[in-house]
Amino acid sequence: MPVVALKRAGVRVEEVFGGNQEGTLAQLKAKRVEAAAVNSRFLAQYAERERVQFREIYVSEGFPDLAVIAHPRVPAATVERVRRALLGMSSDPNAASVLTTAKSKGFEPAGDRDYDGVRRVYRLIGQ
């Protein structure tokens, strides 16, 4: 939920730097903050590993995970080899242990439209 909407609802918002999602969840676990916004996959993994429960108070629409991007100077052939390798991980027996450790199903192809929801959030918060 955008910060603006929270403030409009009378919620005191104090932005605290957690460093990353792991740090943010650690602050929540230590009760240094009362609420935090994190990726649901990170939340589930952290809660399981740390044997702690959190109460979800708002779940947004689904968003794709972070995109894998390449600098324009990287040769197209290299970009294509990396793309094929990442997309092929879910069917590669040699990658199974990596995906299991990461608790990931693997990579999926994405297009520009897959990130429309992310752009919508940035517009809502005035960025």
N, C-alpha and C positions, 0 to 999 in steps of 0.2 A: 504494500500500500504506500503510495507516495507520501513523503514527509508533509507536504502541504495539506493533504487530506487529514492526516493525523492531527496536525496543529489546529485545523478548522474544527475538529471534533473535540478540542479541548485537552488533547493528550500532550504532556510536556515531552518534547523530543530533545534529547541531547546526543549529538553524534559523537561517538567514541571510536577511536581508531583501534581496530582489533588486529591489524596487520594482514590478516587473511581470514578465511572462514573458520579455519581451525582455531585461531586465536580468539575470534569472536565467540565461538561456542565455548571455549575455555573460560572466557569472562562470564558467560551466562551460567555455566556450571558453578563457578566460584561465587555467583550472586553479586558480581560487581556491576552487572546491568540487569534490568528486569525483562528485556525483550531484545531480540536480534533478528535480522533478516539474513537468511542463508539459503543456499541451494538445498533442496530436499534430499538429494542423494548424499551430500556431505552430512546433513543432519542425521540421516538414518545410520550412516557408517560410524559417525562419532558416537552416537547414542549407544550403539551396539558395543563398540570397542570400550567405551568408558563406563558401560553399565549404568547409564543414567537415562531418565525419561524427561522429555520436554513436552509441553502442551502446545500444539500448533493453534495459533489464534487467527491466522489468515494464510490461505494458500492461493497464490496467484495462478493464472492460466499457465500452462506448461511453456517453457522456453527451451530452445535447443541448448545443449552444452556449448562451451566455448568452441569457436571455430578454429580449425588449423589453417593458418595462412602462410603464404610465402612472399618474400620480398620480390618486387618486380625484376630484380637482377638475377634471381635464381633461374637457370635455364628451364624452359618448358618441359623438356624431357625428364629432368630431375623431379620437377613438381609432379609430373604424371606418375613416375615410379613410386614416389612417396604416397601419392593418393591411392594407387592400386594396392600398395602394401598395407596401408591403414584400413582400407575398405575390406581387404581380404583377411584381416586378423581373426574375424569371427569364425572362419572356416579353416584356419591354419592350426593344426595340432601343436605346432611349436609355440604358438602365441597363447594357448589355453591357460597356462599358469599365470601369465601376465594379466590376462583379463580376469581370471578368478581372483587374484590378489587385489586388483583394482575394483572388483565387484562391478565389472562393466560388461555389457553385451557386445561391445565393439563400436566401431565407427559406422556412421551412415552418411550417405551423400546428402548434402544440403544445398539449397539454392538461396538466392537473395531474399525471396519471399518468406523463407523460414524465419527470418529475423525481423519481420514486420512488427511483431509484438514487442520486441526489444526497443525498436525505434519509437513505438507508441508510448512506452514507459518514459523514455527520455523526453518526448514532447510534453508529457504530463507534468514532468518535474522542471520544465522550462529549459531544457538543454538541447 
